[in-house]
């Protein structure tokens, strides 16, 4: 029988709402490996429009999550101009 691969599940609010220009909003995310093999997290890459306004903390790299294991990650957003997400 073949072992199931790792599978990353992110639990938390992935939206940032109505943040005034110059202010920061943050969200804590829980990262869970609900797969059948170790999951190695080597980096978090935020891409797309306004990606420079986001940052992360609380996780050292590389991090290995065994099946069923979880860890947390803080995501920050600083509004630098008016707009919509």
N, C-alpha and C positions, 0 to 999 in steps of 0.2 A: 504494500500500500504506500502510495506517495504522500509525503508530507505537504500540507497546504502552505503556500507562500505567506510571507508576512503581509499584513494589511493595516494601513494607517487609517484610524478614525479620529476626526477632530471634533471635540465637543466644546461648544462655547458660542458666544455671539460673534459672528464674523462680519457684522455690519457696524459702522460707526455713524451715528446720527447727529445732526445739527450741532456741530462743534464750531464755536465762534472762532473767527480768524485770530491766530496767535495763541490759541489755547490747545491743550492736549486732552485727548480721550484715550482710554486704555481698556483692554479686554483680556481676561485670563482664559486661555484655552487649555484643555486637557487633551493630550495626544495618547491614544490607546492603540496598542498592537493587538488586534483581535484575530490575527492570522495564526498559522501553525509553526512559524519559524522566526528566528531573531530578525528584528528590524533595526538597521543601522541608519541613524540620522546624522548626516555629515555636514549639513548646512540648511539654512532657511533662506530661500530666494524669493523676494517680493518683486514682482514685475508688473509692468503696465503703466497706464497714465497715473501720474502723481505718486509713483512708488517711492520716490525720495521722501515723502511725508510720513512713511511708516518705518518703524524700527521694532526690534524684538530683544527680549532679555530673558534671563532665567533658565537658559539651557546651554550646557557646555557641549562642544562638538569634538569628536564624534560621541554620540549617545546611542547605546544599544538597548532596545526594549525587547525583552523576552516575550514569548506568547502570553497574553493576558496582562502584561505590565503596562503601566501608564506613567506619564510625567506631565509637568505643566510648563506653559510658555506664556509670557506676557507680550502682548502686541500693543504698540503705541501709535497714535496718529496725531500729527500736529497740522491743523488747518493753516495753510499759508495764503489762501485766497478764497473768495467766494466761488461756489460751484456746487455740483451735485455728484454723488458717488455712483 
